[in-house]
Amino acid sequence: GENVEQHPSTLSVQEGDSAVIKCTYSDSASNYFPWYKQELGKGPQLIIDIRSNVGEKKDQRIAVTLNKTAKHFSLHITETQPEDSAVYFCAAPEAGGSYIPTFGRGTSLIVHP
Amino acid sequence: NAGVTQTPKFRILKIGQSMTLQCAQDMNHNYMYWYRQDPGMGLKLIYYSVGAGITDKGEVPNGYNVSRSTTEDFPLRLELAAPSQTSVYFCASSYGGGRGSETQYFGPGTRLLVL
């Protein structure tokens, strides 16, 4: 099955700094890469995703970049705010017709005011 | 739309007891999933379903069973609960497996403690 590694497991930044979380995947045929945010006591929620035919996608303060050659994709959060504090998960699907993703272990982001 | 709903929110079980975790979605999604989340371990897939009447095992299916008699409902059954099943369980759904329909919508979770 797909192997997804996510780093770092914990990331502590000051408000206003940038944060970067990276995931690597093993299946070169994977074509869809989402990032989910999980706030305390809640289920994960999609915040941004990228397909394999583009290298970068932005949505206000968050962006995702994809390097297909190196098989990794990263979440970038600029001008971090305390409300960005949460656990972030990446996911990558196994190749094939059914979308059954494998999730990374998660990154706990702490933004200090 | 209520999205994905899960009941109960929290449950304490004794070793050997059984229970069913309920999951329902009102988005007419074809795909439904059950995950467990242990601290620092991310989300592990237990079972999934690509449509009514079709279920398949995920990464950690032992000790669990599922059924999918309708599009809306996807209950997870625990037989003979063990302490190793102490976890937070999330149900999720997505429209399908094709391009543009991969986004998963998660329920609020069920916290289970087995003593």
Interface residues (C-beta under 8 A of the other chain):
Chain A: G1 Q6 S9 Y32 P34 Y36 G41 K42 G43 P44 Q45 L46 D49 R51 F89 P93 G97 S98 Y99 I100 P101 T102 F103 G104 R105 G106
Chain B: V4 Y31 Y35 G40 M41 G42 L43 L45 Y48 V50 G58 E59 F90 A92 S94 G96 G97 G98 R99 S101 E102 T103 Q104 F106 G107 P108 G109
